[in-house]
Amino acid sequence: MFKNYLNRLFISLNDLRWHLETIPVSALSFVEKLGGIGQSVPFMREYLKEHPKIGKNALSPDNPLCLDIGLLSGRNIVGGARTIFTSISPLKTSKNGTNGIYFSAVSGLLSPAMRSQDIDSIVITGKSDEPIYLLIKRIGGSISVAFNHAEGLQGLMTHEKSKKLTEIHANSACAVIGPGGEKKSRIANIAVGTYDQAKNGTHHMRYAGRGGLGAVMGSKNLLAIVVSNNKEKKLFPKDIAAEINKWISTNPASDKYRNWGTYFANTPTFDAFRACIENNFSSPAGKNDIYLEDLEKIGLKIKNKGCLGCTIRCWKEVLDIENNNENLGKIDFEPGKLLGANLGIYDMRQRMTLIRIGDYFGVDTISLGVCLGYEMERQEKLGNFKFARKLALAICSGAHELSEGLFRYVKKNGFRQHYAMHVKGLELAAYLGNYNPGYAFAIAGPHTSHDTYKAAYNDDYSDTAEEWAGNNMRGPKILLYDMICLCKFAKAKLEQIAAIYNWVYDENIKPRDLLDSALAVYFIMRDIDERLGFREEDDDLPGRCFEDLWGKDAIIPHFNTTEFFHAMKEAVYKAMAAEKERLIKKGFNI
């Protein structure tokens, strides 16, 4: 057996103590052996039995911040450089006012460093009396945790903190919060250092985004987590890794990310369906956005970058030709749309400015774009870049109430909720909910934790309640990637993942077992939310998602009426009950 234990490091900031727990594989369930959220979610379920009040205040010191790696994390697998952060989210909120479980996946240097230290999981609880950062490394073959004063780190932007810490601690990986997290903004994220940042001095970091997990870290007076990389490679034999790596590197399904990146691949596709968001998710103006072939016309170009060891190279760095190839930052589809057309802003340089503001302050750019869109519509400022920039700086510095997230801002001030684009307090991703009612059932924000949006964008789109119930039961399969910690763009075959699992643990699981494990974790997270106060009325969508955007000129016919949605909910709950019964009979502990 290649792996016969799990190492979980417990760190208490209340008394600055820690201990390492080694759990034999024989004591682990199938989902726990896959790792990632398969480790963190069952742990959170047991932890919350003893700390049920956390749901009323996710910024409580008792709320754990979990860091977990998976089956493929930090090994010689293309796209396997992911770490999962899990906690009770201060942003995700039920209509009863309680918080719910949330996780966020992030690539970068952290998971290889954790793997090199033979740490599968880190659980951080409590609150330090003063700002600190953690240094985790091996001394004489044994794990050591140092609680260091964060002198000189407070107030620094995310890339500045990371740069300073890696200069002090060579050969290490950093997870940091920016000023947003320090201010405990509920839309703050956690930034992880990258190879490109370390090697080339860029500001490119990766982010554990929506959910406000940066605020959880800030509430603990924890500004950074530094893990030393001892360079001891814990790799799979080449023959085990060869097949899956070859497939990931040549798979046509990944070509669009490899060739164009998410923004330039998705924008023309969604424009063709008249499904790109514009003007705060309202009826699209029909204006084509910036395509790849337009860049040179406006004095810009892109440069391909990627995560360490990844052949997909989906990062698209925007360079300003007219200004000595100035690096304007990295563009992805969701920040690019939400801080662009969603605000009525079509100037690429302006949207890149807004993206940098969010990234530097450590505030999630998806949540930021949705918050800006709401307020700019409310004040009739859509298209006004100067207003957007000023408001973005105020939000990110904690000087505006939208730093609490859209849900609380609207509720506190009694503003109109119809066009407040969030589900359970989590700001929507850059996809129209009008064509994806499955967003109502997502665990950790659509669409990354509930892959149903594609059901609308094909020739035989789903438009019946029963079909959408089926879509919603297939949707959680994407969670498998957040268990094994493989990039979702890798598009690995289930047979390949099963073969690696069977080799590692000397078992004989089937590809269908993998999908069932993902569905089981989905149900465990729903159970946690229910225990924390979430009810059926929380499975809902903003009023704007029920609007007919294009009428008779629609490419995708309007089907998501309120009547359809209520019928779909009944069908979804019926399908959930049947699937839960099937999984329980199969032996899953849900």
C-alpha positions as CSV (number, residue, x, y, z in Angstrom):
1,M,0.0,0.0,0.0
2,F,1.5,3.3,-1.1
3,K,-0.3,5.4,1.5
4,N,-1.4,3.9,4.8
5,Y,-2.0,6.9,7.1
6,L,-3.3,10.5,7.2
7,N,-1.4,13.2,9.1
8,R,-3.6,15.9,10.5
9,L,-2.0,18.9,12.2
10,F,-4.0,20.6,14.9
11,I,-3.1,24.2,15.7
12,S,-4.7,26.2,18.6
13,L,-4.1,30.0,18.5
14,N,-5.8,30.4,21.9
15,D,-2.8,28.9,23.7
16,L,-0.3,28.7,20.8
17,R,-0.1,24.9,21.0
18,W,-0.2,22.2,18.3
19,H,-0.1,18.5,17.9
20,L,0.1,16.1,15.0
21,E,-2.4,13.2,14.8
22,T,-1.6,10.2,12.6
23,I,-4.8,8.3,11.5
24,P,-4.4,4.8,9.9
25,V,-6.0,4.2,6.6
26,S,-8.1,1.4,8.2
27,A,-9.9,4.1,10.2
28,L,-10.8,6.2,7.2
29,S,-13.8,6.1,5.0
30,F,-13.7,5.9,1.2
31,V,-14.4,9.7,0.9
32,E,-11.7,10.5,3.4
33,K,-9.1,8.5,1.5
34,L,-9.8,10.5,-1.6
35,G,-8.9,13.6,0.4
36,G,-9.7,17.3,0.0
37,I,-13.3,18.0,1.0
38,G,-13.5,14.3,1.6
39,Q,-11.3,14.9,4.6
40,S,-12.5,18.3,5.7
41,V,-16.3,17.9,5.4
42,P,-16.6,14.7,7.6
43,F,-14.3,16.4,10.1
44,M,-16.5,19.5,10.2
45,R,-19.6,17.4,10.7
46,E,-18.1,15.8,13.8
47,Y,-16.6,19.0,15.1
48,L,-19.9,20.9,14.8
49,K,-21.6,18.3,17.0
50,E,-19.6,19.7,19.9
51,H,-19.6,23.4,18.7
52,P,-23.1,23.9,17.3
53,K,-23.2,27.7,18.0
54,I,-20.6,28.4,15.3
55,G,-23.3,28.7,12.8
56,K,-24.6,31.8,14.5
57,N,-21.2,33.5,14.2
58,A,-18.6,32.3,11.7
59,L,-16.1,34.8,13.0
60,S,-16.1,33.0,16.4
61,P,-12.6,31.8,17.5
62,D,-14.0,28.3,17.7
63,N,-14.7,28.2,13.9
64,P,-12.0,25.9,12.4
65,L,-10.1,26.9,9.3
66,C,-9.1,23.6,7.6
67,L,-6.5,23.2,4.9
68,D,-6.6,19.9,3.1
69,I,-4.8,18.2,0.2
70,G,-6.1,15.3,-1.8
71,L,-5.1,12.1,-3.5
72,L,-3.3,13.9,-6.4
73,S,-2.1,17.0,-4.5
74,G,1.6,17.9,-4.8
75,R,2.5,14.9,-6.8
76,N,3.7,14.4,-10.4
77,I,0.2,14.8,-11.9
78,V,-0.5,17.6,-14.3
79,G,-3.0,20.0,-12.6
80,G,-2.5,18.4,-9.2
81,A,-1.4,21.5,-7.2
82,R,-4.6,22.3,-5.4
83,T,-5.3,22.9,-1.7
84,I,-8.8,23.1,-0.2
85,F,-9.8,25.6,2.5
86,T,-12.9,24.7,4.4
87,S,-14.8,26.6,7.2
88,I,-18.1,28.0,8.2
89,S,-18.6,30.9,6.0
90,P,-19.3,34.4,7.4
91,L,-20.8,35.3,4.0
92,K,-23.1,32.3,3.3
93,T,-26.2,33.0,5.3
94,S,-29.7,31.5,5.7
95,K,-32.8,33.5,5.9
96,N,-32.7,32.8,9.6
97,G,-29.4,34.6,9.8
98,T,-27.2,31.5,10.4
99,N,-23.9,30.8,8.6
100,G,-23.2,27.6,6.6
101,I,-20.3,25.4,5.4
102,Y,-18.1,26.6,2.6
103,F,-15.0,25.4,0.8
104,S,-12.7,26.9,-1.7
105,A,-10.0,25.3,-3.9
106,V,-6.8,27.1,-4.8
107,S,-3.7,26.1,-6.8
108,G,-0.2,27.4,-6.2
109,L,2.8,26.3,-4.1
110,L,1.0,25.4,-0.9
111,S,-0.1,21.8,-1.7
112,P,3.4,20.7,-2.9
113,A,4.8,22.2,0.3
114,M,2.3,20.4,2.5
115,R,3.0,17.1,0.7
116,S,6.7,17.6,1.1
117,Q,6.1,17.9,4.9
118,D,3.9,14.8,4.8
119,I,0.9,16.8,6.1
120,D,-2.5,15.9,4.6
121,S,-4.6,18.3,6.7
122,I,-4.2,21.3,8.9
123,V,-6.9,22.5,11.4
124,I,-6.6,25.9,12.9
125,T,-8.8,27.1,15.8
126,G,-8.8,29.9,18.3
127,K,-7.6,33.5,18.1
128,S,-4.2,35.0,18.8
129,D,-4.0,37.9,21.1
130,E,-1.9,39.8,18.5
131,P,-1.3,39.5,14.8
132,I,0.9,36.5,13.9
133,Y,1.9,34.2,11.1
134,L,2.5,30.5,11.3
135,L,5.7,28.9,10.1
136,I,5.4,25.1,9.6
137,K,8.5,23.1,8.9
138,R,10.5,20.0,9.8
139,I,13.3,20.2,12.3
140,G,15.3,17.0,12.7
141,G,12.7,15.0,10.8
142,S,9.8,16.2,13.1
143,I,7.1,18.7,12.3
144,S,7.5,22.1,14.1
145,V,5.1,25.0,14.3
146,A,6.3,28.5,15.1
147,F,4.0,31.4,16.1
148,N,5.8,34.5,14.8
149,H,4.9,38.1,15.3
150,A,3.5,39.7,12.2
151,E,5.5,42.8,12.6
152,G,5.8,44.7,9.3
153,L,3.1,42.6,7.6
154,Q,0.0,44.5,8.7
155,G,-1.6,46.6,6.0
156,L,0.5,45.1,3.1
157,M,-1.2,44.0,0.0
158,T,-1.4,40.2,-0.7
159,H,1.5,40.1,-3.1
160,E,3.6,42.3,-0.8
161,K,3.0,40.0,2.2
162,S,3.9,36.9,0.1
163,K,7.1,38.5,-1.3
164,K,8.3,39.6,2.1
165,L,7.6,36.2,3.7
166,T,9.3,34.2,1.0
167,E,12.4,36.5,1.2
168,I,12.6,35.7,5.0
169,H,11.8,32.0,4.6
170,A,13.4,30.6,1.5
171,N,11.9,27.6,-0.2
172,S,8.5,28.1,1.3
173,A,4.9,28.5,0.3
174,C,2.6,31.2,1.7
175,A,-1.1,31.6,2.2
176,V,-1.9,35.2,3.2
177,I,-4.7,37.7,3.7
178,G,-4.7,41.2,2.4
179,P,-6.2,44.4,4.0
180,G,-9.6,43.0,3.2
181,G,-9.1,40.0,5.5
182,E,-7.5,42.1,8.2
183,K,-10.6,44.3,8.2
184,K,-12.7,41.0,8.4
185,S,-14.6,41.8,5.2
186,R,-17.0,39.0,4.5
187,I,-16.0,39.0,0.9
188,A,-12.2,38.7,1.7
189,N,-10.3,35.8,0.2
190,I,-7.0,33.9,1.0
191,A,-4.2,34.4,-1.5
192,V,-1.6,31.6,-2.2
193,G,1.8,32.2,-3.7
194,T,2.7,30.8,-7.1
195,Y,5.8,29.7,-8.9
196,D,5.4,32.5,-11.4
197,Q,5.4,35.0,-8.6
198,A,8.5,33.5,-7.0
199,K,10.5,33.0,-10.2
200,N,9.5,36.0,-12.3
201,G,8.5,38.6,-9.6
202,T,5.0,39.0,-10.9
203,H,2.0,39.7,-8.7
204,H,0.2,36.6,-9.9
205,M,-1.3,34.8,-6.9
206,R,-4.1,32.2,-6.7
207,Y,-7.1,32.8,-4.5
208,A,-9.4,30.8,-2.3
209,G,-12.3,33.0,-3.2
210,R,-15.9,33.5,-2.4
211,G,-17.2,32.6,1.1
212,G,-15.2,35.1,3.1
213,L,-12.6,32.7,4.3
214,G,-10.1,35.5,4.4
215,A,-12.3,37.1,7.1
216,V,-12.2,33.8,9.1
217,M,-8.4,34.0,9.0
218,G,-8.4,37.6,9.9
219,S,-10.8,37.0,12.8
220,K,-8.1,34.7,14.3
221,N,-5.5,37.5,14.0
222,L,-3.7,35.2,11.6
223,L,-2.1,37.1,8.7
224,A,-0.3,34.3,7.0
225,I,0.5,30.6,6.9
226,V,4.0,29.7,5.7
227,V,4.9,26.1,5.0
228,S,8.5,25.2,4.2
229,N,9.1,23.0,1.2
230,N,11.8,20.5,2.1
231,K,12.1,19.4,-1.5
232,E,11.6,15.7,-0.6
233,K,9.5,14.5,-3.6
234,K,6.7,12.1,-2.7
235,L,5.8,11.1,-6.3
236,F,4.0,8.4,-8.0
237,P,6.1,6.0,-10.2
238,K,6.3,7.3,-13.7
239,D,4.2,4.4,-15.2
240,I,1.4,5.3,-12.8
241,A,1.4,9.0,-13.7
242,A,2.1,8.6,-17.4
243,E,-1.3,7.7,-18.8
244,I,-3.3,10.4,-16.9
245,N,-0.6,13.1,-17.6
246,K,-0.6,12.3,-21.3
247,W,-4.4,12.5,-21.5
248,I,-4.5,15.8,-19.6
249,S,-1.8,17.3,-21.8
250,T,-3.5,16.3,-25.1
251,N,-7.2,16.2,-24.2
252,P,-9.2,18.2,-26.8
253,A,-11.7,19.2,-24.0
254,S,-9.0,21.3,-22.5
255,D,-7.9,23.0,-25.8
256,K,-10.0,26.0,-25.3
257,Y,-8.4,26.8,-22.0
258,R,-5.0,26.1,-23.4
259,N,-5.4,28.2,-26.5
260,W,-7.5,31.1,-25.3
261,G,-8.0,30.9,-21.5
262,T,-11.3,31.1,-19.8
263,Y,-12.2,34.7,-20.7
264,F,-11.4,34.6,-24.4
265,A,-12.8,31.1,-24.8
266,N,-16.1,31.6,-23.0
267,T,-17.0,35.2,-24.1
268,P,-17.7,34.4,-27.8
269,T,-19.5,31.2,-26.9
270,F,-21.8,32.9,-24.5
271,D,-22.3,35.8,-26.8
272,A,-23.5,33.4,-29.4
273,F,-26.3,32.2,-27.0
274,R,-26.9,35.8,-25.9
275,A,-26.1,34.6,-22.5
276,C,-23.2,36.8,-21.4
277,I,-24.0,39.0,-18.4
278,E,-24.3,42.7,-18.8
279,N,-25.5,45.6,-16.6
280,N,-25.9,43.7,-13.4
281,F,-27.3,40.5,-14.9
282,S,-30.1,42.4,-16.5
283,S,-31.4,42.0,-20.1
284,P,-28.2,42.0,-22.1
285,A,-27.6,45.0,-24.3
286,G,-26.4,42.7,-27.1
287,K,-23.0,44.4,-27.4
288,N,-20.2,42.0,-28.2
289,D,-17.5,42.2,-25.7
290,I,-13.7,42.1,-26.4
291,Y,-12.5,39.0,-28.2
292,L,-9.0,37.8,-28.5
293,E,-8.7,39.1,-32.1
294,D,-9.6,42.6,-30.9
295,L,-6.7,43.0,-28.5
296,E,-4.0,44.2,-30.9
297,K,-6.5,46.8,-32.3
298,I,-6.6,48.4,-28.8
299,G,-2.8,48.1,-28.1
300,L,-2.9,44.9,-25.9
301,K,-1.7,41.3,-26.2
302,I,-1.7,38.3,-24.0
303,K,1.0,36.0,-22.7
304,N,0.4,32.4,-21.8
305,K,1.3,31.3,-18.2
306,G,0.2,28.5,-16.0
307,C,0.5,26.7,-12.7
308,L,3.8,24.9,-11.9
309,G,4.1,21.8,-14.1
310,C,0.8,22.3,-15.8
311,T,0.6,21.9,-19.6
312,I,-2.8,23.6,-20.0
313,R,-1.3,27.0,-19.3
314,C,-4.8,28.6,-18.9
315,W,-3.5,31.9,-17.4
316,K,-3.7,34.7,-19.8
317,E,-1.6,37.7,-18.8
318,V,-2.6,41.0,-20.4
319,L,0.2,43.2,-21.6
320,D,-0.1,46.8,-22.7
321,I,1.9,47.1,-25.9
322,E,1.4,50.9,-25.9
323,N,3.0,51.2,-22.5
324,N,6.2,49.2,-22.9
325,N,4.4,45.9,-22.4
326,E,3.3,46.8,-18.9
327,N,1.8,43.8,-17.2
328,L,-1.8,44.6,-16.4
329,G,-2.5,41.4,-14.6
330,K,-4.2,38.0,-15.3
331,I,-7.7,37.8,-16.7
332,D,-10.2,35.0,-16.1
333,F,-13.7,34.8,-17.4
334,E,-15.6,35.5,-14.2
335,P,-13.6,38.5,-12.9
336,G,-13.3,39.8,-16.5
337,K,-17.0,39.8,-17.1
338,L,-18.2,40.8,-13.6
339,L,-15.8,43.8,-13.4
340,G,-16.4,44.6,-17.1
341,A,-19.7,44.2,-19.0
342,N,-21.6,43.5,-15.8
343,L,-20.8,47.1,-14.8
344,G,-21.4,48.4,-18.3
345,I,-17.6,48.8,-18.7
346,Y,-16.1,47.6,-21.9
347,D,-12.6,49.1,-21.7
348,M,-10.1,46.3,-21.0
349,R,-7.6,48.5,-19.2
350,Q,-10.3,49.8,-16.9
351,R,-11.5,46.3,-16.0
352,M,-7.9,45.1,-15.4
353,T,-7.6,48.0,-12.9
354,L,-10.6,46.8,-11.0
355,I,-9.3,43.2,-11.0
356,R,-6.0,44.4,-9.6
357,I,-7.7,46.3,-6.8
358,G,-9.6,43.2,-5.7
359,D,-6.5,40.9,-5.9
360,Y,-4.2,43.3,-4.1
361,F,-6.6,43.9,-1.2
362,G,-7.4,40.2,-1.0
363,V,-11.1,40.7,-1.8
364,D,-12.8,38.2,-4.1
365,T,-13.2,39.7,-7.5
366,I,-16.4,37.8,-8.2
367,S,-18.2,39.1,-5.1
368,L,-16.7,42.5,-5.7
369,G,-18.1,42.6,-9.3
370,V,-21.6,41.6,-8.2
371,C,-21.6,44.1,-5.3
372,L,-20.5,46.9,-7.7
373,G,-23.1,45.9,-10.2
374,Y,-25.9,46.2,-7.7
375,E,-24.9,49.5,-6.4
376,M,-24.1,51.0,-9.8
377,E,-27.6,50.0,-11.0
378,R,-29.2,51.3,-7.8
379,Q,-27.5,54.7,-8.3
380,E,-27.8,54.7,-12.1
381,K,-24.0,54.6,-12.5
382,L,-23.6,51.6,-14.8
383,G,-20.8,52.4,-17.3
384,N,-19.1,54.9,-15.0
385,F,-15.6,53.7,-14.4
386,K,-14.6,56.5,-12.1
387,F,-17.5,55.7,-9.8
388,A,-16.7,52.0,-10.0
389,R,-13.0,52.5,-9.1
390,K,-13.8,54.8,-6.1
391,L,-16.4,52.4,-4.8
392,A,-14.2,49.3,-5.3
393,L,-11.4,51.0,-3.2
394,A,-13.9,51.9,-0.5
395,I,-15.3,48.3,-0.3
396,C,-11.9,46.7,-0.4
397,S,-10.5,49.0,2.4
398,G,-13.6,48.3,4.6
399,A,-14.9,51.8,4.3
400,H,-18.2,50.8,2.6
401,E,-21.0,48.6,4.0
402,L,-20.7,46.4,0.9
403,S,-17.6,44.9,2.4
404,E,-20.1,42.9,4.5
405,G,-21.4,41.3,1.2
406,L,-24.5,42.1,-0.9
407,F,-27.0,40.1,1.3
408,R,-26.3,42.1,4.4
409,Y,-26.0,45.4,2.7
410,V,-29.4,45.1,1.0
411,K,-31.2,43.8,4.1
412,K,-29.7,46.3,6.5
413,N,-30.7,49.3,4.3
414,G,-34.0,48.0,3.1
415,F,-33.0,48.2,-0.5
416,R,-34.7,46.3,-3.3
417,Q,-33.8,42.6,-3.4
418,H,-35.1,41.7,-6.8
419,Y,-31.7,42.5,-8.5
420,A,-29.4,41.6,-5.6
421,M,-27.7,38.8,-7.4
422,H,-26.8,36.3,-4.6
423,V,-27.9,32.8,-3.5
424,K,-27.7,32.2,0.3
425,G,-25.6,35.3,0.6
426,L,-23.1,34.1,-1.9
427,E,-22.7,36.4,-4.9
428,L,-23.5,34.7,-8.2
429,A,-20.9,33.6,-10.6
430,A,-20.7,35.2,-14.1
431,Y,-23.5,33.0,-15.6
432,L,-27.1,33.9,-15.9
433,G,-29.3,32.2,-13.3
434,N,-32.2,32.5,-15.8
435,Y,-30.7,29.6,-17.7
436,N,-29.5,27.6,-14.6
437,P,-32.0,27.2,-11.8
438,G,-29.5,24.6,-10.4
439,Y,-27.7,27.5,-8.7
440,A,-30.2,27.4,-5.9
441,F,-28.9,24.1,-4.7
442,A,-25.1,24.8,-4.9
443,I,-23.1,24.3,-1.7
444,A,-20.1,26.5,-2.2
445,G,-21.3,29.0,-4.8
446,P,-22.2,28.3,-8.4
447,H,-21.0,26.9,-10.6
448,T,-17.8,25.4,-9.2
449,S,-19.5,23.2,-6.7
450,H,-22.6,22.4,-8.7
451,D,-22.0,21.8,-12.4
452,T,-25.4,22.2,-14.0
453,Y,-25.0,25.4,-16.1
454,K,-24.1,23.5,-19.2
455,A,-27.5,21.9,-19.4
456,A,-29.0,25.0,-21.0
457,Y,-26.2,25.6,-23.6
458,N,-26.8,22.8,-26.1
459,D,-29.2,21.8,-28.8
460,D,-31.5,19.8,-26.6
461,Y,-31.5,22.0,-23.6
462,S,-33.4,20.9,-20.5
463,D,-36.7,22.7,-19.9
464,T,-38.7,20.3,-17.7
465,A,-38.7,20.0,-13.9
466,E,-37.8,16.3,-14.2
467,E,-34.9,16.9,-16.5
468,W,-33.6,19.6,-14.2
469,A,-34.0,17.3,-11.2
470,G,-31.7,14.9,-13.1
471,N,-29.3,17.7,-13.8
472,N,-29.1,18.6,-10.2
473,M,-28.3,15.0,-9.2
474,R,-25.5,14.9,-11.8
475,G,-24.2,18.4,-10.8
476,P,-22.3,17.5,-7.6
477,K,-20.0,15.1,-9.6
478,I,-17.7,18.0,-10.1
479,L,-17.0,17.9,-6.4
480,L,-14.8,14.9,-7.1
481,Y,-12.1,17.2,-8.3
482,D,-12.2,19.0,-5.0
483,M,-11.6,15.7,-3.2
484,I,-8.7,14.4,-5.2
485,C,-7.5,18.1,-5.7
486,L,-7.1,18.0,-9.4
487,C,-7.8,21.1,-11.5
488,K,-11.2,21.0,-13.1
489,F,-9.7,22.0,-16.5
490,A,-7.7,18.7,-16.5
491,K,-10.8,16.7,-17.6
492,A,-9.3,13.4,-16.4
493,K,-11.1,10.2,-17.0
494,L,-12.8,8.5,-14.1
495,E,-11.1,5.3,-15.1
496,Q,-7.7,6.9,-14.7
497,I,-8.6,8.3,-11.3
498,A,-10.0,5.0,-10.1
499,A,-6.8,3.2,-11.3
500,I,-4.6,5.6,-9.3
501,Y,-6.8,5.2,-6.2
502,N,-6.7,1.4,-6.4
503,W,-2.9,1.4,-6.8
504,V,-2.5,3.7,-3.8
505,Y,-4.8,1.9,-1.5
506,D,-4.7,-1.7,-3.0
507,E,-8.5,-1.7,-3.5
508,N,-10.8,-2.2,-6.4
509,I,-13.2,0.7,-6.6
510,K,-15.2,1.4,-9.8
511,P,-15.5,4.8,-11.7
512,R,-19.2,5.0,-10.6
513,D,-18.0,4.8,-6.9
514,L,-16.1,8.0,-7.5
515,L,-19.2,9.8,-8.6
516,D,-21.1,8.4,-5.7
517,S,-18.5,9.7,-3.3
518,A,-18.9,13.2,-4.6
519,L,-22.6,13.0,-4.3
520,A,-22.2,11.7,-0.7
521,V,-20.1,14.6,0.3
522,Y,-22.7,17.0,-1.3
523,F,-25.4,15.4,0.9
524,I,-23.1,15.7,4.0
525,M,-22.7,19.4,3.4
526,R,-26.4,19.9,2.9
527,D,-26.9,18.0,6.2
528,I,-24.5,20.3,7.9
529,D,-26.3,23.4,6.6
530,E,-29.6,22.0,7.7
531,R,-28.2,21.5,11.2
532,L,-27.0,25.1,11.1
533,G,-30.4,26.4,10.3
534,F,-30.8,26.3,6.5
535,R,-34.2,25.4,5.2
536,E,-36.0,24.7,1.9
537,E,-36.8,28.4,1.5
538,D,-33.1,29.1,1.3
539,D,-32.9,27.1,-1.9
540,D,-34.0,30.1,-3.9
541,L,-32.9,32.5,-6.7
542,P,-33.0,36.3,-7.0
543,G,-36.1,37.6,-8.7
544,R,-34.1,38.7,-11.8
545,C,-33.4,35.0,-12.6
546,F,-37.0,34.5,-13.5
547,E,-37.1,37.3,-16.1
548,D,-37.5,36.6,-19.8
549,L,-34.4,38.3,-21.1
550,W,-34.9,38.2,-24.8
551,G,-38.6,37.3,-25.5
552,K,-39.3,36.1,-29.0
553,D,-35.6,36.9,-30.0
554,A,-34.2,34.5,-27.4
555,I,-31.7,31.8,-28.5
556,I,-32.4,29.8,-25.4
557,P,-36.2,29.9,-24.8
558,H,-37.3,31.2,-21.5
559,F,-38.3,28.4,-19.2
560,N,-37.3,29.4,-15.7
561,T,-40.6,30.9,-14.5
562,T,-41.4,31.0,-10.8
563,E,-44.0,28.2,-11.5
564,F,-41.3,26.1,-13.2
565,F,-38.9,26.7,-10.3
566,H,-41.3,25.6,-7.6
567,A,-42.1,22.4,-9.6
568,M,-38.4,21.8,-10.1
569,K,-37.8,22.1,-6.4
570,E,-40.3,19.4,-5.6
571,A,-38.7,17.1,-8.2
572,V,-35.2,17.8,-6.9
573,Y,-36.1,17.0,-3.3
574,K,-37.8,13.8,-4.5
575,A,-34.6,12.8,-6.5
576,M,-32.4,13.7,-3.5
577,A,-34.4,11.4,-1.2
578,A,-34.0,8.5,-3.7
579,E,-30.3,9.1,-4.2
580,K,-29.6,9.4,-0.4
581,E,-31.4,6.1,0.2
582,R,-29.4,4.4,-2.6
583,L,-26.1,5.7,-1.2
584,I,-26.9,4.7,2.4
585,K,-27.6,1.2,1.1
586,K,-24.3,1.3,-0.6
587,G,-22.6,2.0,2.7
588,F,-21.9,5.8,2.6
589,N,-22.3,7.5,6.0
590,I,-24.5,10.4,5.1
